[in-house]
Amino acid sequence: MSRITMPARLQGCGLALMMAALVLLSSRSSMAQSAGTVIGISGDCFVVSGGSRTALRLGLAVQVGDILDVAAPAKLKLRMADGSIISVAAGTQMTIRAYAVDGAGQRQDASLSLGQGLLRAVVAPVTGPARFEVNTAVGTAAVRSTDWFVEAFPGAMQAGVLTGSIVMTSGATGASVTIPERWGARLEAMRNPVPPRVWSQAEFDAVIARTELP
């Protein structure tokens, strides 16, 4: 019985297709680079990635596109690729929309989406232009190097600043307010942000307690 061999031209096509598939897999792998790492966890915390839901654990990497779900009464702490620290309170759902750094580890573009709940972000300083912002259903808070809190409610958000300053912008009206150190402000759906006010130490202590992990 004679052996059937593939013509050299078809063999070459097959090799080219295989190489193209390897390049595609490599590009997908590079796009799924780590945005940060879990450095603290208490209780049940989960990540939804690629349609699957798995439990988070210490040392696990989180990636752009991941949805982080922190159950009540759990807490979660992340060290991001630029050195920023994000502490997530119980009952929070957060999506990592973007997190890009340069070759030196300097942040270039970071965007988080807060569906509900509270987070504290200690944002690492950068030497050049860079974005770090948190989006909610009603508006956006943008910072540079700041220690601050942002909380999303149904139809509202609020933010308080320990050090530095942030800019809060209404998604409906485009109006913005700058919130300085030790102040806070609130934004209701379809409205301008309310004028900032000084936060009491008790208000800061309350959000610190909700996000603090050893």
C-alpha positions as CSV (number, residue, x, y, z in Angstrom):
1,M,0.0,0.0,0.0
2,S,1.6,3.3,-1.1
3,R,2.2,6.1,1.4
4,I,0.4,9.4,0.7
5,T,2.7,12.4,1.3
6,M,1.7,16.0,1.6
7,P,3.0,18.3,-1.2
8,A,5.8,20.6,-0.1
9,R,3.7,23.6,-0.9
10,L,0.9,22.4,1.5
11,Q,3.5,21.5,4.1
12,G,4.8,25.1,3.9
13,C,1.2,26.4,4.3
14,G,0.7,24.2,7.4
15,L,3.9,25.5,8.9
16,A,3.0,29.1,8.2
17,L,-0.4,28.6,9.9
18,M,1.2,27.0,12.9
19,M,3.6,29.9,13.2
20,A,0.8,32.4,12.9
21,A,-1.1,30.6,15.7
22,L,1.9,30.8,17.9
23,V,2.3,34.5,17.3
24,L,-1.4,35.0,18.1
25,L,-1.1,33.1,21.3
26,S,2.0,35.1,22.3
27,S,0.2,38.4,21.6
28,R,-2.7,37.3,23.7
29,S,-0.4,36.3,26.5
30,S,1.3,39.7,26.5
31,M,-2.1,41.4,26.6
32,A,-2.9,39.5,29.7
33,Q,0.0,40.9,31.7
34,S,-0.4,41.3,35.4
35,A,-1.9,44.5,36.7
36,G,-1.2,43.7,40.3
37,T,-0.8,41.1,43.0
38,V,-2.8,40.1,46.0
39,I,-0.8,41.0,49.2
40,G,-3.6,40.8,51.8
41,I,-6.9,38.9,52.0
42,S,-9.5,38.2,54.7
43,G,-12.6,36.2,54.0
44,D,-14.1,35.3,50.6
45,C,-12.8,37.3,47.7
46,F,-13.2,36.2,44.1
47,V,-12.0,37.2,40.6
48,V,-14.1,36.8,37.4
49,S,-11.8,36.4,34.5
50,G,-12.5,35.0,31.0
51,G,-16.0,34.0,32.1
52,S,-14.8,31.9,35.1
53,R,-15.1,32.8,38.8
54,T,-12.3,31.7,41.1
55,A,-11.3,32.4,44.6
56,L,-8.4,34.8,45.2
57,R,-5.5,34.0,47.4
58,L,-2.2,35.6,48.5
59,G,0.3,36.1,45.7
60,L,-2.2,35.6,42.9
61,A,-1.8,38.1,40.0
62,V,-4.8,40.1,38.8
63,Q,-5.1,41.3,35.2
64,V,-6.6,44.0,33.1
65,G,-10.3,43.1,32.5
66,D,-10.6,41.2,35.8
67,I,-13.7,41.8,38.0
68,L,-12.9,41.6,41.7
69,D,-15.7,40.6,44.0
70,V,-15.1,41.1,47.7
71,A,-17.9,39.5,49.7
72,A,-19.2,40.7,53.1
73,P,-17.4,40.7,55.5
74,A,-14.2,40.1,53.5
75,K,-11.3,42.5,52.7
76,L,-8.7,42.6,50.0
77,K,-5.4,44.4,49.4
78,L,-3.5,44.7,46.1
79,R,-0.1,46.0,45.2
80,M,-0.4,47.3,41.6
81,A,2.3,47.2,38.9
82,D,3.4,50.8,39.6
83,G,3.6,50.2,43.4
84,S,0.2,51.8,44.2
85,I,-1.7,50.0,47.0
86,I,-5.4,49.4,46.7
87,S,-7.4,48.3,49.7
88,V,-10.9,47.0,49.0
89,A,-13.7,46.9,51.6
90,A,-16.4,44.3,52.1
91,G,-19.2,44.2,49.7
92,T,-17.2,45.8,46.9
93,Q,-17.1,45.0,43.2
94,M,-14.3,46.5,41.2
95,T,-13.1,46.1,37.6
96,I,-9.6,46.7,36.4
97,R,-10.2,48.6,33.1
98,A,-6.6,49.6,32.3
99,Y,-3.2,49.4,34.1
100,A,-0.2,50.3,31.9
101,V,3.4,51.0,33.1
102,D,6.6,51.7,31.2
103,G,9.8,49.8,31.3
104,A,10.8,51.5,34.6
105,G,7.6,50.6,36.3
106,Q,6.2,54.1,36.1
107,R,2.5,54.3,35.7
108,Q,1.2,55.6,32.4
109,D,-2.5,54.7,32.4
110,A,-4.7,53.3,35.2
111,S,-8.4,53.0,35.2
112,L,-10.7,51.2,37.7
113,S,-14.4,50.9,37.6
114,L,-16.2,50.8,41.0
115,G,-19.6,49.1,40.6
116,Q,-20.4,49.3,44.3
117,G,-18.6,49.5,47.7
118,L,-15.5,51.3,49.0
119,L,-11.8,51.3,48.2
120,R,-8.7,53.1,49.5
121,A,-6.0,53.9,47.0
122,V,-2.5,55.0,48.0
123,V,-1.3,56.1,44.6
124,A,2.4,55.9,43.8
125,P,4.0,59.1,42.5
126,V,5.2,59.4,38.9
127,T,7.7,61.7,37.2
128,G,5.7,62.3,34.0
129,P,2.1,62.6,32.8
130,A,0.0,59.7,33.9
131,R,-3.6,58.9,34.6
132,F,-5.1,57.2,37.6
133,E,-8.9,57.3,37.8
134,V,-11.8,55.5,39.3
135,N,-15.1,55.5,37.5
136,T,-18.5,55.0,39.0
137,A,-22.0,55.0,37.5
138,V,-22.4,58.8,38.3
139,G,-18.9,60.2,37.8
140,T,-15.1,59.9,37.9
141,A,-12.4,60.7,40.4
142,A,-8.9,61.4,39.0
143,V,-5.6,61.7,40.9
144,R,-1.8,61.7,40.6
145,S,-0.1,60.7,43.9
146,T,-2.7,60.7,46.6
147,D,-3.9,58.7,49.6
148,W,-7.7,58.7,49.3
149,F,-11.0,56.9,49.5
150,V,-13.9,56.5,47.0
151,E,-17.2,54.9,47.7
152,A,-20.0,54.1,45.2
153,F,-23.7,53.9,46.2
154,P,-26.8,53.4,44.1
155,G,-27.1,56.8,42.3
156,A,-24.2,58.5,44.1
157,M,-20.5,58.5,45.0
158,Q,-18.3,60.2,47.6
159,A,-14.6,60.7,48.1
160,G,-12.3,61.8,50.9
161,V,-8.6,62.7,50.7
162,L,-6.0,61.9,53.4
163,T,-3.0,63.4,51.5
164,G,-2.8,65.1,48.1
165,S,-5.9,66.1,46.1
166,I,-8.3,64.7,43.6
167,V,-10.7,66.0,40.9
168,M,-14.3,64.6,41.0
169,T,-16.3,65.0,37.8
170,S,-20.0,64.5,37.1
171,G,-20.7,62.1,34.3
172,A,-24.0,63.9,33.5
173,T,-23.0,67.5,33.6
174,G,-19.2,67.5,33.2
175,A,-18.8,69.8,36.2
176,S,-15.8,69.2,38.4
177,V,-14.6,70.0,41.9
178,T,-11.1,69.7,43.4
179,I,-11.0,68.0,46.8
180,P,-8.0,68.9,48.9
181,E,-6.2,67.1,51.7
182,R,-8.5,66.2,54.7
183,W,-11.6,67.2,52.8
184,G,-14.4,65.2,51.1
185,A,-17.2,65.7,48.7
186,R,-20.3,63.9,47.3
187,L,-21.8,63.5,43.9
188,E,-25.4,62.6,43.1
189,A,-26.6,61.2,39.8
190,M,-27.5,63.8,37.2
191,R,-26.1,66.6,39.3
192,N,-23.0,68.7,39.8
193,P,-20.7,67.6,42.7
194,V,-21.5,69.3,46.0
195,P,-18.9,71.7,47.3
196,P,-16.1,69.9,49.3
197,R,-16.1,70.2,53.0
198,V,-13.6,69.3,55.8
199,W,-14.0,65.7,56.9
200,S,-13.9,64.9,60.6
201,Q,-11.4,62.5,62.0
202,A,-14.2,60.2,62.9
203,E,-15.3,60.1,59.2
204,F,-11.7,59.2,58.1
205,D,-11.4,56.6,60.9
206,A,-14.6,54.9,59.7
207,V,-13.4,54.4,56.2
208,I,-9.9,53.4,57.4
209,A,-11.4,50.7,59.6
210,R,-13.5,49.3,56.7
211,T,-10.4,49.0,54.4
212,E,-7.6,48.3,56.8
213,L,-5.8,44.9,56.6
214,P,-2.5,44.0,58.4
